[in-house]
Amino acid sequence: VFVSGIKLREANQQQQFNRNVEDIELWLYERRQDLEDSLQQFSRDVDEIEAWISEKLQTATDDEDYGDTLAAVQVTSCSCPGHFL
């Protein structure tokens, strides 16, 4: 009777251990899925930001004249008579 009780306890411990391993494996699988989803979203965000930067760089480096210089705008926008920048 004593030996069978020990074997029963060992079998229960093994079963509990197996359940714990399965729980951890499931948690790891779900975590991996979350990380892969986050990586894909990050990659899409990077692509979008790179396209925006490229667009802004193209606009900034265009040879077109966009009007007055900053100094000219500052001089013409001053409303104080006799005040010079």
N, CA, C and O atoms as a MOPAC input file, in Angstrom:
PM7 MOZYME 1SCF
protein

 N      0.83300 1    -1.19000 1     0.00000 1
 C      0.00000 1     0.00000 1     0.00000 1
 C      0.87300 1     1.24800 1     0.00000 1
 O      0.57500 1     2.22400 1    -0.68900 1
 N      1.96500 1     1.21200 1     0.78500 1
 C      2.85000 1     2.36700 1     0.90100 1
 C      3.50300 1     2.70500 1    -0.44300 1
 O      3.59800 1     3.87600 1    -0.81200 1
 N      3.95300 1     1.67700 1    -1.17300 1
 C      4.61100 1     1.87300 1    -2.46800 1
 C      3.62800 1     2.42900 1    -3.48400 1
 O      3.96500 1     3.31900 1    -4.26400 1
 N      2.41300 1     1.90200 1    -3.47000 1
 C      1.42300 1     2.39500 1    -4.43700 1
 C      1.04400 1     3.84400 1    -4.13500 1
 O      0.72900 1     4.59800 1    -5.05600 1
 N      1.06700 1     4.24700 1    -2.86400 1
 C      0.78700 1     5.64400 1    -2.50500 1
 C      1.86800 1     6.57700 1    -3.02000 1
 O      1.58000 1     7.68000 1    -3.48600 1
 N      3.11800 1     6.12700 1    -2.93100 1
 C      4.23800 1     6.93200 1    -3.43700 1
 C      4.13700 1     7.07900 1    -4.95400 1
 O      4.31600 1     8.16700 1    -5.50200 1
 N      3.84400 1     5.95600 1    -5.62000 1
 C      3.72300 1     5.99500 1    -7.08400 1
 C      2.56500 1     6.89100 1    -7.51400 1
 O      2.66200 1     7.61400 1    -8.50500 1
 N      1.47200 1     6.83700 1    -6.75900 1
 C      0.32700 1     7.69000 1    -7.08200 1
 C      0.69900 1     9.16400 1    -6.91400 1
 O      0.34000 1     9.99900 1    -7.74400 1
 N      1.42200 1     9.47800 1    -5.83000 1
 C      1.84500 1    10.86100 1    -5.59400 1
 C      2.80200 1    11.32700 1    -6.70600 1
 O      2.69600 1    12.45400 1    -7.19000 1
 N      3.72400 1    10.45900 1    -7.09800 1
 C      4.66000 1    10.79600 1    -8.17600 1
 C      3.92200 1    11.01500 1    -9.49600 1
 O      4.25100 1    11.92300 1   -10.25900 1
 N      2.93100 1    10.18000 1    -9.75400 1
 C      2.14800 1    10.32400 1   -10.98300 1
 C      1.39300 1    11.64900 1   -10.97900 1
 O      1.31000 1    12.32300 1   -12.00600 1
 N      0.83800 1    12.02500 1    -9.81400 1
 C      0.13300 1    13.30800 1    -9.71300 1
 C      1.08600 1    14.48400 1    -9.91400 1
 O      0.75000 1    15.46700 1   -10.57400 1
 N      2.27700 1    14.36700 1    -9.33500 1
 C      3.26900 1    15.43300 1    -9.50100 1
 C      3.69400 1    15.56200 1   -10.96600 1
 O      3.86000 1    16.66800 1   -11.48000 1
 N      3.86500 1    14.42800 1   -11.62000 1
 C      4.24600 1    14.44700 1   -13.03700 1
 C      3.13600 1    15.07300 1   -13.87900 1
 O      3.40200 1    15.85400 1   -14.79200 1
 N      1.90400 1    14.72400 1   -13.56500 1
 C      0.76100 1    15.27700 1   -14.29700 1
 C      0.68000 1    16.79500 1   -14.09500 1
 O      0.43300 1    17.54000 1   -15.04300 1
 N      0.88700 1    17.24200 1   -12.86200 1
 C      0.86600 1    18.68000 1   -12.57700 1
 C      2.01000 1    19.38400 1   -13.30900 1
 O      1.83400 1    20.47000 1   -13.86100 1
 N      3.16400 1    18.76000 1   -13.30300 1
 C      4.31000 1    19.32100 1   -14.02100 1
 C      4.00000 1    19.45200 1   -15.51200 1
 O      4.29100 1    20.48000 1   -16.12400 1
 N      3.41100 1    18.41100 1   -16.09100 1
 C      3.06500 1    18.44100 1   -17.51700 1
 C      2.06500 1    19.55900 1   -17.82000 1
 O      2.18000 1    20.23800 1   -18.84100 1
 N      1.08700 1    19.75000 1   -16.93600 1
 C      0.11400 1    20.83900 1   -17.12800 1
 C      0.81400 1    22.19400 1   -17.05900 1
 O      0.51800 1    23.08800 1   -17.85100 1
 N      1.73300 1    22.34400 1   -16.12000 1
 C      2.47000 1    23.60600 1   -15.99900 1
 C      3.29000 1    23.89400 1   -17.26000 1
 O      3.34200 1    25.02800 1   -17.73600 1
 N      3.92500 1    22.85200 1   -17.79000 1
 C      4.70500 1    23.01500 1   -19.02300 1
 C      3.78300 1    23.43600 1   -20.16600 1
 O      4.12600 1    24.33300 1   -20.93700 1
 N      2.62900 1    22.80600 1   -20.28300 1
 C      1.67200 1    23.17100 1   -21.33200 1
 C      1.20900 1    24.61800 1   -21.17700 1
 O      1.08700 1    25.34000 1   -22.16700 1
 N      0.95000 1    25.04500 1   -19.94300 1
 C      0.54100 1    26.43400 1   -19.69600 1
 C      1.62900 1    27.41500 1   -20.12300 1
 O      1.34700 1    28.44400 1   -20.73700 1
 N      2.86900 1    27.08500 1   -19.79300 1
 C      3.98500 1    27.96000 1   -20.17300 1
 C      4.14300 1    28.00000 1   -21.69000 1
 O      4.36700 1    29.06400 1   -22.26600 1
 N      4.02600 1    26.84900 1   -22.33000 1
 C      4.14500 1    26.81000 1   -23.78900 1
 C      3.04500 1    27.63300 1   -24.45600 1
 O      3.29800 1    28.32600 1   -25.44200 1
 N      1.83500 1    27.55800 1   -23.92600 1
 C      0.73700 1    28.35500 1   -24.46800 1
 C      1.01200 1    29.84200 1   -24.27500 1
 O      0.82200 1    30.63800 1   -25.19400 1
 N      1.45700 1    30.21100 1   -23.08000 1
 C      1.78000 1    31.61700 1   -22.80800 1
 C      2.88000 1    32.10900 1   -23.74400 1
 O      2.79400 1    33.21900 1   -24.26900 1
 N      3.90900 1    31.29500 1   -23.95800 1
 C      5.00100 1    31.67200 1   -24.86100 1
 C      4.50600 1    31.84400 1   -26.29400 1
 O      4.91600 1    32.77600 1   -26.98500 1
 N      3.63100 1    30.95400 1   -26.74000 1
 C      3.07200 1    31.05500 1   -28.08700 1
 C      2.29600 1    32.36400 1   -28.24100 1
 O      2.46200 1    33.07800 1   -29.23000 1
 N      1.44800 1    32.67200 1   -27.25700 1
 C      0.65900 1    33.90700 1   -27.32500 1
 C      1.55900 1    35.13600 1   -27.28700 1
 O      1.32200 1    36.10300 1   -28.01000 1
 N      2.57600 1    35.10100 1   -26.45900 1
 C      3.52200 1    36.22400 1   -26.36100 1
 C      4.25700 1    36.41700 1   -27.68100 1
 O      4.46000 1    37.54700 1   -28.12700 1
 N      4.65400 1    35.31200 1   -28.30100 1
 C      5.33900 1    35.39200 1   -29.60000 1
 C      4.43000 1    36.02700 1   -30.64600 1
 O      4.86800 1    36.86400 1   -31.43500 1
 N      3.16600 1    35.62500 1   -30.64700 1
 C      2.21200 1    36.20800 1   -31.59800 1
 C      2.09100 1    37.71600 1   -31.36900 1
 O      2.10400 1    38.48800 1   -32.32800 1
 N      1.97500 1    38.13500 1   -30.12300 1
 C      1.88000 1    39.56400 1   -29.80100 1
 C      3.12000 1    40.31600 1   -30.27600 1
 O      3.01300 1    41.40700 1   -30.83600 1
 N      4.28600 1    39.73700 1   -30.05600 1
 C      5.52900 1    40.38400 1   -30.48000 1
 C      5.62700 1    40.46800 1   -32.00000 1
 O      6.07600 1    41.48200 1   -32.53600 1
 N      5.21500 1    39.42300 1   -32.69200 1
 C      5.23600 1    39.45100 1   -34.15500 1
 C      4.26700 1    40.50000 1   -34.69400 1
 O      4.58300 1    41.20000 1   -35.65500 1
 N      3.09400 1    40.61100 1   -34.08200 1
 C      2.13600 1    41.64700 1   -34.48300 1
 C      2.71100 1    43.03600 1   -34.24900 1
 O      2.56300 1    43.92400 1   -35.08800 1
 N      3.36100 1    43.22200 1   -33.12000 1
 C      3.97400 1    44.51800 1   -32.80800 1
 C      5.08900 1    44.84500 1   -33.79200 1
 O      5.23200 1    45.99400 1   -34.21000 1
 N      5.87200 1    43.85300 1   -34.16000 1
 C      6.94900 1    44.06300 1   -35.12300 1
 C      6.39100 1    44.46400 1   -36.48600 1
 O      6.93300 1    45.35600 1   -37.13900 1
 N      5.32700 1    43.82100 1   -36.91300 1
 C      4.71400 1    44.17400 1   -38.19400 1
 C      4.16600 1    45.59300 1   -38.16200 1
 O      4.32200 1    46.33300 1   -39.13400 1
 N      3.52800 1    45.98800 1   -37.06400 1
 C      3.00800 1    47.34800 1   -36.93800 1
 C      4.15700 1    48.35100 1   -36.93500 1
 O      4.06800 1    49.40200 1   -37.57100 1
 N      5.23000 1    48.03200 1   -36.22600 1
 C      6.40000 1    48.90600 1   -36.19300 1
 C      6.97000 1    49.08600 1   -37.59600 1
 O      7.32300 1    50.19900 1   -37.98800 1
 N      7.06000 1    48.00200 1   -38.34600 1
 C      7.58900 1    48.06300 1   -39.70700 1
 C      6.71000 1    48.94700 1   -40.59400 1
 O      7.22300 1    49.73000 1   -41.39500 1
 N      5.39800 1    48.82300 1   -40.45300 1
 C      4.48800 1    49.68600 1   -41.22700 1
 C      4.66700 1    51.14600 1   -40.83400 1
 O      4.68000 1    52.02700 1   -41.69400 1
 N      4.80500 1    51.40400 1   -39.53400 1
 C      5.00800 1    52.77600 1   -39.05600 1
 C      6.31000 1    53.35800 1   -39.59900 1
 O      6.34900 1    54.51700 1   -40.01300 1
 N      7.37200 1    52.55900 1   -39.59800 1
 C      8.66400 1    53.02400 1   -40.11900 1
 C      8.54000 1    53.35500 1   -41.60100 1
 O      9.04300 1    54.38700 1   -42.04700 1
 N      7.88400 1    52.50100 1   -42.36300 1
 C      7.69500 1    52.76900 1   -43.79100 1
 C      6.94400 1    54.07500 1   -44.01100 1
 O      7.30200 1    54.86800 1   -44.88200 1
 N      5.90900 1    54.29200 1   -43.22200 1
 C      5.11500 1    55.51100 1   -43.34400 1
 C      5.94900 1    56.74600 1   -42.99500 1
 O      5.88000 1    57.76000 1   -43.68900 1
 N      6.72000 1    56.66100 1   -41.94000 1
 C      7.55400 1    57.79500 1   -41.52200 1
 C      8.65200 1    58.06300 1   -42.54400 1
 O      8.94600 1    59.21900 1   -42.84600 1
 N      9.25900 1    57.00900 1   -43.07800 1
 C     10.29400 1    57.20200 1   -44.09500 1
 C      9.72200 1    57.87100 1   -45.33700 1
 O     10.37400 1    58.73100 1   -45.92900 1
 N      8.51900 1    57.49300 1   -45.74000 1
 C      7.87900 1    58.13000 1   -46.89200 1
 C      7.61000 1    59.60100 1   -46.60400 1
 O      7.81300 1    60.45100 1   -47.47100 1
 N      7.15400 1    59.90800 1   -45.38900 1
 C      6.89200 1    61.30200 1   -45.00500 1
 C      8.18400 1    62.11500 1   -45.02500 1
 O      8.20600 1    63.23500 1   -45.53400 1
 N      9.26000 1    61.55500 1   -44.47300 1
 C     10.55300 1    62.24600 1   -44.46000 1
 C     11.04400 1    62.48200 1   -45.88600 1
 O     11.52200 1    63.56900 1   -46.21100 1
 N     10.92500 1    61.47700 1   -46.72100 1
 C     11.35500 1    61.61200 1   -48.11400 1
 C     10.58400 1    62.72300 1   -48.81400 1
 O     11.15500 1    63.51600 1   -49.56200 1
 N      9.28600 1    62.76900 1   -48.56400 1
 C      8.44800 1    63.82300 1   -49.15700 1
 C      8.90100 1    65.19900 1   -48.67200 1
 O      9.02900 1    66.12800 1   -49.46900 1
 N      9.14100 1    65.32900 1   -47.37400 1
 C      9.55400 1    66.62400 1   -46.81600 1
 C     10.94700 1    67.01500 1   -47.30700 1
 O     11.19300 1    68.19000 1   -47.58200 1
 N     11.86000 1    66.05300 1   -47.42100 1
 C     13.19400 1    66.35600 1   -47.93900 1
 C     13.12000 1    66.81800 1   -49.38700 1
 O     13.83200 1    67.73800 1   -49.79100 1
 N     12.25900 1    66.18000 1   -50.16000 1
 C     12.09700 1    66.58100 1   -51.55800 1
 C     11.58400 1    68.01200 1   -51.63500 1
 O     12.06500 1    68.80700 1   -52.44200 1
 N     10.61400 1    68.33800 1   -50.80100 1
 C     10.07600 1    69.70100 1   -50.77600 1
 C     11.14700 1    70.68800 1   -50.33900 1
 O     11.25300 1    71.77700 1   -50.90300 1
 N     11.93100 1    70.32500 1   -49.35400 1
 C     12.95700 1    71.22800 1   -48.82100 1
 C     14.10200 1    71.44200 1   -49.79900 1
 O     14.74700 1    72.49000 1   -49.77200 1
 N     14.36300 1    70.47700 1   -50.65100 1
 C     15.48600 1    70.59500 1   -51.57700 1
 C     15.06600 1    71.00500 1   -52.97500 1
 O     15.91000 1    71.10100 1   -53.86600 1
 N     13.78200 1    71.24800 1   -53.18600 1
 C     13.33300 1    71.73800 1   -54.49200 1
 C     14.01800 1    73.06000 1   -54.79700 1
 O     14.29700 1    73.84800 1   -53.89300 1
 N     14.28600 1    73.29700 1   -56.06800 1
 C     14.95900 1    74.52100 1   -56.48100 1
 C     13.99300 1    75.69100 1   -56.63800 1
 O     14.40600 1    76.78600 1   -57.02000 1
 N     12.74600 1    75.47600 1   -56.35700 1
 C     11.76700 1    76.55100 1   -56.51200 1
 C     11.99100 1    77.63400 1   -55.47100 1
 O     12.46600 1    77.36700 1   -54.36800 1
 N     11.64100 1    78.86100 1   -55.84000 1
 C     11.73600 1    79.99400 1   -54.91800 1
 C     10.40100 1    80.10400 1   -54.20000 1
 O      9.35100 1    80.23100 1   -54.82900 1
 N     10.45400 1    80.05300 1   -52.87700 1
 C      9.22500 1    80.11500 1   -52.10000 1
 C      8.94900 1    81.51100 1   -51.57300 1
 O      8.11700 1    81.66900 1   -50.67900 1
 N      9.61000 1    82.51400 1   -52.09100 1
 C      9.31000 1    83.87500 1   -51.67600 1
 C     10.43900 1    84.49700 1   -50.89400 1
 O     11.60600 1    84.14500 1   -51.06400 1
 N     10.07700 1    85.41900 1   -50.04200 1
 C     11.04700 1    86.20600 1   -49.29100 1
 C     11.86400 1    85.35500 1   -48.32600 1
 O     11.44600 1    84.28200 1   -47.89200 1
 N     13.03300 1    85.87500 1   -48.01400 1
 C     13.87600 1    85.23800 1   -47.00800 1
 C     13.31600 1    85.54900 1   -45.62600 1
 O     12.44300 1    86.40400 1   -45.48500 1
 N     13.80800 1    84.86800 1   -44.62800 1
 C     13.36100 1    85.10100 1   -43.26100 1
 C     13.63600 1    86.54000 1   -42.85100 1
 O     12.78900 1    87.18100 1   -42.22900 1
 N     14.81300 1    87.04900 1   -43.19400 1
 C     15.15300 1    88.43100 1   -42.82500 1
 C     14.18600 1    89.41800 1   -43.46700 1
 O     13.76900 1    90.37600 1   -42.81600 1
 N     13.82200 1    89.20500 1   -44.72700 1
 C     12.89300 1    90.10700 1   -45.40700 1
 C     11.52100 1    90.06200 1   -44.75200 1
 O     10.86400 1    91.09400 1   -44.61600 1
 N     11.09000 1    88.89100 1   -44.35000 1
 C      9.79100 1    88.76200 1   -43.68600 1
 C      9.82700 1    89.45500 1   -42.33500 1
 O      8.86100 1    90.12000 1   -41.96100 1
 N     10.90600 1    89.31700 1   -41.60500 1
 C     11.01200 1    89.96000 1   -40.29400 1
 C     10.97700 1    91.47300 1   -40.43000 1
 O     10.34300 1    92.14800 1   -39.61900 1
 N     11.63900 1    92.01300 1   -41.42800 1
 C     11.66800 1    93.46800 1   -41.61900 1
 C     10.29100 1    93.97800 1   -41.99100 1
 O      9.84700 1    94.99100 1   -41.45100 1
 N      9.60200 1    93.30100 1   -42.89900 1
 C      8.30000 1    93.79100 1   -43.35200 1
 C      7.20200 1    93.54100 1   -42.33300 1
 O      6.17200 1    94.21300 1   -42.36900 1
 N      7.39700 1    92.58700 1   -41.42000 1
 C      6.33300 1    92.29500 1   -40.46100 1
 C      6.42500 1    93.15100 1   -39.20700 1
 O      5.50900 1    93.11400 1   -38.38400 1
 N      7.47800 1    93.90800 1   -39.03000 1
 C      7.62700 1    94.74100 1   -37.84000 1
 C      6.69600 1    95.94000 1   -37.94000 1
 O      6.72400 1    96.67200 1   -38.93000 1
 N      5.88700 1    96.13700 1   -36.93800 1
 C      4.91600 1    97.23700 1   -36.96900 1
 C      5.33600 1    98.40400 1   -36.09300 1
 O      4.55900 1    99.33800 1   -35.89300 1
 N      6.55500 1    98.36500 1   -35.56800 1
 C      7.02300 1    99.44700 1   -34.69800 1
 C      7.74700 1   100.48700 1   -35.55000 1
 O      8.77700 1   100.16900 1   -36.14400 1
 N      7.23700 1   101.73200 1   -35.62800 1
 C      7.92200 1   102.74900 1   -36.42200 1
 C      9.29100 1   103.04900 1   -35.82700 1
 O      9.44500 1   103.19500 1   -34.61400 1
 N     10.26600 1   103.13600 1   -36.70000 1
 C     11.60700 1   103.44900 1   -36.25800 1
 C     12.35400 1   102.26600 1   -35.68100 1
 O     13.48700 1   102.42400 1   -35.22600 1
 N     11.74900 1   101.07100 1   -35.68500 1
 C     12.39300 1    99.88200 1   -35.12400 1
 C     13.01200 1    99.07600 1   -36.25300 1
 O     12.34100 1    98.75500 1   -37.23400 1
 N     14.27400 1    98.75500 1   -36.11500 1
 C     14.96200 1    97.97700 1   -37.14100 1
 C     15.53400 1    96.71300 1   -36.51200 1
 O     15.98400 1    96.71700 1   -35.36700 1
 N     15.50500 1    95.65200 1   -37.27200 1
 C     16.05100 1    94.38200 1   -36.78500 1
 C     17.53900 1    94.32800 1   -36.98800 1
 O     18.17400 1    93.33300 1   -36.63900 1

